[in-house]
Amino acid sequence: MKKNYSFEKQKRETDKKKKKEAKLEKRQNKNSGEPETEPGTESEKNNPDDNQE
C-alpha cells in the first residue's frame, strides 16, 4: 500500500511540474509575441481549475 501511495504522490508531483512548465512556457511565448500553436492550450483555457494558483 505504501509503495502505491508514494507512486500516486510522485505522479501528482510530476503532473504539477508539467503544468507549471507549460504555464511558464506559455507566458514566455506571450512575452515574445509568438502565436500559440501548441495542441492542448485550448483545453487549458476551458478549464479554469488549472489556472488557479
FILUMTOR-962202 format. One record per atom (N, C-alpha, C, CB): x, y, z; atom name; residue number from 1; chain. Coordinates in Angstrom, 2 decimals. Glycine has a CB too. Layout:
REM residues N
<u:X&v:Y&w:Z&site:CA&pos:NUM&unit:A>
...
This chain:
REM residues 53
<u:0.82&v:-1.21&w:0.00&site:N&pos:1&unit:A>
<u:0.00&v:0.00&w:0.00&site:CA&pos:1&unit:A>
<u:0.87&v:1.27&w:0.00&site:C&pos:1&unit:A>
<u:-0.94&v:0.00&w:1.22&site:CB&pos:1&unit:A>
<u:1.92&v:1.24&w:0.80&site:N&pos:2&unit:A>
<u:2.78&v:2.41&w:0.90&site:CA&pos:2&unit:A>
<u:3.42&v:2.72&w:-0.45&site:C&pos:2&unit:A>
<u:3.86&v:2.18&w:1.96&site:CB&pos:2&unit:A>
<u:3.88&v:1.67&w:-1.13&site:N&pos:3&unit:A>
<u:4.51&v:1.88&w:-2.45&site:CA&pos:3&unit:A>
<u:3.52&v:2.53&w:-3.40&site:C&pos:3&unit:A>
<u:5.01&v:0.54&w:-3.04&site:CB&pos:3&unit:A>
<u:2.32&v:2.02&w:-3.43&site:N&pos:4&unit:A>
<u:1.30&v:2.54&w:-4.33&site:CA&pos:4&unit:A>
<u:1.02&v:4.01&w:-4.02&site:C&pos:4&unit:A>
<u:0.01&v:1.71&w:-4.22&site:CB&pos:4&unit:A>
<u:0.94&v:4.33&w:-2.73&site:N&pos:5&unit:A>
<u:0.67&v:5.71&w:-2.34&site:CA&pos:5&unit:A>
<u:1.79&v:6.64&w:-2.82&site:C&pos:5&unit:A>
<u:0.51&v:5.82&w:-0.82&site:CB&pos:5&unit:A>
<u:3.04&v:6.23&w:-2.60&site:N&pos:6&unit:A>
<u:4.15&v:7.09&w:-3.00&site:CA&pos:6&unit:A>
<u:4.19&v:7.24&w:-4.51&site:C&pos:6&unit:A>
<u:5.48&v:6.52&w:-2.48&site:CB&pos:6&unit:A>
<u:3.81&v:6.19&w:-5.22&site:N&pos:7&unit:A>
<u:3.76&v:6.29&w:-6.68&site:CA&pos:7&unit:A>
<u:2.72&v:7.32&w:-7.10&site:C&pos:7&unit:A>
<u:3.45&v:4.92&w:-7.32&site:CB&pos:7&unit:A>
<u:1.54&v:7.26&w:-6.50&site:N&pos:8&unit:A>
<u:0.48&v:8.22&w:-6.82&site:CA&pos:8&unit:A>
<u:0.94&v:9.64&w:-6.50&site:C&pos:8&unit:A>
<u:-0.81&v:7.89&w:-6.04&site:CB&pos:8&unit:A>
<u:1.59&v:9.80&w:-5.35&site:N&pos:9&unit:A>
<u:2.07&v:11.11&w:-4.94&site:CA&pos:9&unit:A>
<u:3.10&v:11.63&w:-5.94&site:C&pos:9&unit:A>
<u:2.67&v:11.06&w:-3.52&site:CB&pos:9&unit:A>
<u:4.01&v:10.75&w:-6.33&site:N&pos:10&unit:A>
<u:5.04&v:11.15&w:-7.30&site:CA&pos:10&unit:A>
<u:4.40&v:11.55&w:-8.62&site:C&pos:10&unit:A>
<u:6.06&v:10.00&w:-7.52&site:CB&pos:10&unit:A>
<u:3.39&v:10.80&w:-9.03&site:N&pos:11&unit:A>
<u:2.70&v:11.10&w:-10.29&site:CA&pos:11&unit:A>
<u:2.05&v:12.49&w:-10.21&site:C&pos:11&unit:A>
<u:1.62&v:10.02&w:-10.60&site:CB&pos:11&unit:A>
<u:1.42&v:12.79&w:-9.06&site:N&pos:12&unit:A>
<u:0.79&v:14.11&w:-8.89&site:CA&pos:12&unit:A>
<u:1.84&v:15.22&w:-8.95&site:C&pos:12&unit:A>
<u:0.03&v:14.18&w:-7.56&site:CB&pos:12&unit:A>
<u:2.99&v:15.00&w:-8.29&site:N&pos:13&unit:A>
<u:4.06&v:16.00&w:-8.29&site:CA&pos:13&unit:A>
<u:4.55&v:16.24&w:-9.71&site:C&pos:13&unit:A>
<u:5.23&v:15.55&w:-7.39&site:CB&pos:13&unit:A>
<u:4.71&v:15.14&w:-10.47&site:N&pos:14&unit:A>
<u:5.17&v:15.25&w:-11.86&site:CA&pos:14&unit:A>
<u:4.16&v:16.04&w:-12.68&site:C&pos:14&unit:A>
<u:5.41&v:13.84&w:-12.47&site:CB&pos:14&unit:A>
<u:2.87&v:15.73&w:-12.49&site:N&pos:15&unit:A>
<u:1.83&v:16.45&w:-13.23&site:CA&pos:15&unit:A>
<u:1.86&v:17.94&w:-12.89&site:C&pos:15&unit:A>
<u:0.43&v:15.86&w:-12.92&site:CB&pos:15&unit:A>
<u:2.07&v:18.24&w:-11.61&site:N&pos:16&unit:A>
<u:2.14&v:19.65&w:-11.20&site:CA&pos:16&unit:A>
<u:3.29&v:20.35&w:-11.90&site:C&pos:16&unit:A>
<u:2.30&v:19.76&w:-9.67&site:CB&pos:16&unit:A>
<u:4.46&v:19.69&w:-11.91&site:N&pos:17&unit:A>
<u:5.64&v:20.28&w:-12.55&site:CA&pos:17&unit:A>
<u:5.36&v:20.53&w:-14.03&site:C&pos:17&unit:A>
<u:6.88&v:19.35&w:-12.38&site:CB&pos:17&unit:A>
<u:4.76&v:19.55&w:-14.69&site:N&pos:18&unit:A>
<u:4.48&v:19.69&w:-16.13&site:CA&pos:18&unit:A>
<u:3.55&v:20.87&w:-16.37&site:C&pos:18&unit:A>
<u:3.86&v:18.39&w:-16.69&site:CB&pos:18&unit:A>
<u:2.53&v:21.00&w:-15.53&site:N&pos:19&unit:A>
<u:1.59&v:22.11&w:-15.69&site:CA&pos:19&unit:A>
<u:2.29&v:23.44&w:-15.49&site:C&pos:19&unit:A>
<u:0.41&v:21.97&w:-14.69&site:CB&pos:19&unit:A>
<u:3.15&v:23.50&w:-14.46&site:N&pos:20&unit:A>
<u:3.87&v:24.74&w:-14.18&site:CA&pos:20&unit:A>
<u:4.77&v:25.10&w:-15.36&site:C&pos:20&unit:A>
<u:4.71&v:24.61&w:-12.90&site:CB&pos:20&unit:A>
<u:5.49&v:24.11&w:-15.88&site:N&pos:21&unit:A>
<u:6.39&v:24.35&w:-17.01&site:CA&pos:21&unit:A>
<u:5.60&v:24.83&w:-18.23&site:C&pos:21&unit:A>
<u:7.19&v:23.08&w:-17.35&site:CB&pos:21&unit:A>
<u:4.46&v:24.21&w:-18.47&site:N&pos:22&unit:A>
<u:3.64&v:24.60&w:-19.62&site:CA&pos:22&unit:A>
<u:3.14&v:26.03&w:-19.45&site:C&pos:22&unit:A>
<u:2.44&v:23.63&w:-19.78&site:CB&pos:22&unit:A>
<u:2.74&v:26.35&w:-18.22&site:N&pos:23&unit:A>
<u:2.25&v:27.70&w:-17.95&site:CA&pos:23&unit:A>
<u:3.36&v:28.73&w:-18.16&site:C&pos:23&unit:A>
<u:1.70&v:27.80&w:-16.51&site:CB&pos:23&unit:A>
<u:4.56&v:28.40&w:-17.67&site:N&pos:24&unit:A>
<u:5.71&v:29.29&w:-17.81&site:CA&pos:24&unit:A>
<u:6.05&v:29.47&w:-19.29&site:C&pos:24&unit:A>
<u:6.93&v:28.73&w:-17.04&site:CB&pos:24&unit:A>
<u:6.04&v:28.36&w:-20.02&site:N&pos:25&unit:A>
<u:6.35&v:28.40&w:-21.45&site:CA&pos:25&unit:A>
<u:5.34&v:29.29&w:-22.18&site:C&pos:25&unit:A>
<u:6.36&v:26.98&w:-22.06&site:CB&pos:25&unit:A>
<u:4.07&v:29.13&w:-21.81&site:N&pos:26&unit:A>
<u:3.01&v:29.91&w:-22.45&site:CA&pos:26&unit:A>
<u:3.23&v:31.40&w:-22.19&site:C&pos:26&unit:A>
<u:1.62&v:29.47&w:-21.95&site:CB&pos:26&unit:A>
<u:3.62&v:31.74&w:-20.95&site:N&pos:27&unit:A>
<u:3.86&v:33.12&w:-20.58&site:CA&pos:27&unit:A>
<u:5.02&v:33.69&w:-21.40&site:C&pos:27&unit:A>
<u:4.15&v:33.24&w:-19.07&site:CB&pos:27&unit:A>
<u:6.07&v:32.89&w:-21.57&site:N&pos:28&unit:A>
<u:7.23&v:33.33&w:-22.35&site:CA&pos:28&unit:A>
<u:6.82&v:33.54&w:-23.80&site:C&pos:28&unit:A>
<u:8.39&v:32.30&w:-22.25&site:CB&pos:28&unit:A>
<u:5.98&v:32.66&w:-24.32&site:N&pos:29&unit:A>
<u:5.52&v:32.80&w:-25.70&site:CA&pos:29&unit:A>
<u:4.73&v:34.10&w:-25.87&site:C&pos:29&unit:A>
<u:4.66&v:31.59&w:-26.12&site:CB&pos:29&unit:A>
<u:3.91&v:34.43&w:-24.89&site:N&pos:30&unit:A>
<u:3.13&v:35.66&w:-24.95&site:CA&pos:30&unit:A>
<u:4.07&v:36.86&w:-24.96&site:C&pos:30&unit:A>
<u:2.14&v:35.75&w:-23.77&site:CB&pos:30&unit:A>
<u:5.09&v:36.82&w:-24.10&site:N&pos:31&unit:A>
<u:6.01&v:37.95&w:-23.99&site:CA&pos:31&unit:A>
<u:6.81&v:38.15&w:-25.28&site:C&pos:31&unit:A>
<u:6.96&v:37.75&w:-22.82&site:CB&pos:31&unit:A>
<u:7.14&v:37.05&w:-25.95&site:N&pos:32&unit:A>
<u:7.94&v:37.17&w:-27.16&site:CA&pos:32&unit:A>
<u:7.06&v:37.51&w:-28.38&site:C&pos:32&unit:A>
<u:8.73&v:35.87&w:-27.41&site:CB&pos:32&unit:A>
<u:5.75&v:37.41&w:-28.23&site:N&pos:33&unit:A>
<u:4.84&v:37.80&w:-29.30&site:CA&pos:33&unit:A>
<u:4.60&v:36.69&w:-30.31&site:C&pos:33&unit:A>
<u:5.37&v:39.00&w:-29.99&site:CB&pos:33&unit:A>
<u:5.03&v:35.47&w:-30.00&site:N&pos:34&unit:A>
<u:4.79&v:34.37&w:-30.93&site:CA&pos:34&unit:A>
<u:3.36&v:33.87&w:-30.76&site:C&pos:34&unit:A>
<u:5.81&v:33.22&w:-30.70&site:CB&pos:34&unit:A>
<u:2.72&v:33.48&w:-31.85&site:N&pos:35&unit:A>
<u:1.37&v:32.90&w:-31.73&site:CA&pos:35&unit:A>
<u:1.44&v:31.52&w:-31.08&site:C&pos:35&unit:A>
<u:0.69&v:32.81&w:-33.12&site:CB&pos:35&unit:A>
<u:0.42&v:31.21&w:-30.29&site:N&pos:36&unit:A>
<u:0.40&v:29.90&w:-29.64&site:CA&pos:36&unit:A>
<u:-0.12&v:28.86&w:-30.62&site:C&pos:36&unit:A>
<u:-0.46&v:29.93&w:-28.36&site:CB&pos:36&unit:A>
<u:0.68&v:27.84&w:-30.87&site:N&pos:37&unit:A>
<u:0.25&v:26.80&w:-31.80&site:CA&pos:37&unit:A>
<u:0.30&v:25.43&w:-31.17&site:C&pos:37&unit:A>
<u:1.13&v:26.83&w:-33.05&site:CB&pos:37&unit:A>
<u:0.51&v:25.38&w:-29.84&site:N&pos:38&unit:A>
<u:0.59&v:24.08&w:-29.16&site:CA&pos:38&unit:A>
<u:-0.79&v:23.46&w:-29.04&site:C&pos:38&unit:A>
<u:1.24&v:24.24&w:-27.77&site:CB&pos:38&unit:A>
<u:-0.89&v:22.17&w:-29.32&site:N&pos:39&unit:A>
<u:-2.16&v:21.49&w:-29.07&site:CA&pos:39&unit:A>
<u:-2.36&v:21.36&w:-27.56&site:C&pos:39&unit:A>
<u:-2.19&v:20.09&w:-29.74&site:CB&pos:39&unit:A>
<u:-3.61&v:21.49&w:-27.11&site:N&pos:40&unit:A>
<u:-3.87&v:21.34&w:-25.68&site:CA&pos:40&unit:A>
<u:-4.02&v:22.67&w:-24.97&site:C&pos:40&unit:A>
<u:-2.78&v:20.55&w:-25.04&site:CB&pos:40&unit:A>
<u:-3.61&v:23.76&w:-25.59&site:N&pos:41&unit:A>
<u:-3.74&v:25.04&w:-24.91&site:CA&pos:41&unit:A>
<u:-5.21&v:25.45&w:-24.82&site:C&pos:41&unit:A>
<u:-2.92&v:26.13&w:-25.63&site:CB&pos:41&unit:A>
<u:-6.00&v:25.06&w:-25.79&site:N&pos:42&unit:A>
<u:-7.42&v:25.39&w:-25.77&site:CA&pos:42&unit:A>
<u:-8.11&v:24.74&w:-24.59&site:C&pos:42&unit:A>
<u:-8.09&v:24.98&w:-27.07&site:CB&pos:42&unit:A>
<u:-7.80&v:23.47&w:-24.34&site:N&pos:43&unit:A>
<u:-8.45&v:22.76&w:-23.23&site:CA&pos:43&unit:A>
<u:-8.05&v:23.38&w:-21.90&site:C&pos:43&unit:A>
<u:-8.10&v:21.26&w:-23.25&site:CB&pos:43&unit:A>
<u:-6.82&v:23.89&w:-21.81&site:N&pos:44&unit:A>
<u:-6.39&v:24.54&w:-20.58&site:CA&pos:44&unit:A>
<u:-7.18&v:25.83&w:-20.35&site:C&pos:44&unit:A>
<u:-4.88&v:24.84&w:-20.62&site:CB&pos:44&unit:A>
<u:-7.47&v:26.56&w:-21.43&site:N&pos:45&unit:A>
<u:-8.24&v:27.79&w:-21.30&site:CA&pos:45&unit:A>
<u:-9.66&v:27.48&w:-20.85&site:C&pos:45&unit:A>
<u:-8.24&v:28.56&w:-22.63&site:CB&pos:45&unit:A>
<u:-10.19&v:26.34&w:-21.30&site:N&pos:46&unit:A>
<u:-11.55&v:25.98&w:-20.96&site:CA&pos:46&unit:A>
<u:-11.68&v:25.37&w:-19.58&site:C&pos:46&unit:A>
<u:-12.09&v:25.02&w:-21.97&site:CB&pos:46&unit:A>
<u:-10.55&v:25.11&w:-18.92&site:N&pos:47&unit:A>
<u:-10.57&v:24.50&w:-17.59&site:CA&pos:47&unit:A>
<u:-10.03&v:25.50&w:-16.57&site:C&pos:47&unit:A>
<u:-9.75&v:23.19&w:-17.57&site:CB&pos:47&unit:A>
<u:-10.91&v:26.27&w:-15.93&site:N&pos:48&unit:A>
<u:-10.46&v:27.34&w:-15.02&site:CA&pos:48&unit:A>
<u:-9.74&v:26.80&w:-13.78&site:C&pos:48&unit:A>
<u:-11.64&v:28.17&w:-14.58&site:CB&pos:48&unit:A>
<u:-9.98&v:25.54&w:-13.40&site:N&pos:49&unit:A>
<u:-9.34&v:24.98&w:-12.21&site:CA&pos:49&unit:A>
<u:-7.82&v:24.97&w:-12.36&site:C&pos:49&unit:A>
<u:-9.85&v:23.56&w:-11.95&site:CB&pos:49&unit:A>
<u:-7.32&v:24.74&w:-13.57&site:N&pos:50&unit:A>
<u:-5.88&v:24.67&w:-13.78&site:CA&pos:50&unit:A>
<u:-5.22&v:26.04&w:-13.65&site:C&pos:50&unit:A>
<u:-5.58&v:24.09&w:-15.16&site:CB&pos:50&unit:A>
<u:-6.00&v:27.10&w:-13.83&site:N&pos:51&unit:A>
<u:-5.41&v:28.44&w:-13.83&site:CA&pos:51&unit:A>
<u:-5.33&v:29.04&w:-12.43&site:C&pos:51&unit:A>
<u:-6.22&v:29.34&w:-14.72&site:CB&pos:51&unit:A>
<u:-5.95&v:28.39&w:-11.46&site:N&pos:52&unit:A>
<u:-5.89&v:28.91&w:-10.09&site:CA&pos:52&unit:A>
<u:-4.58&v:28.53&w:-9.45&site:C&pos:52&unit:A>
<u:-7.06&v:28.40&w:-9.25&site:CB&pos:52&unit:A>
<u:-3.96&v:29.49&w:-8.76&site:N&pos:53&unit:A>
<u:-2.68&v:29.20&w:-8.10&site:CA&pos:53&unit:A>
<u:-2.81&v:29.36&w:-6.61&site:C&pos:53&unit:A>
<u:-1.58&v:30.12&w:-8.63&site:CB&pos:53&unit:A>
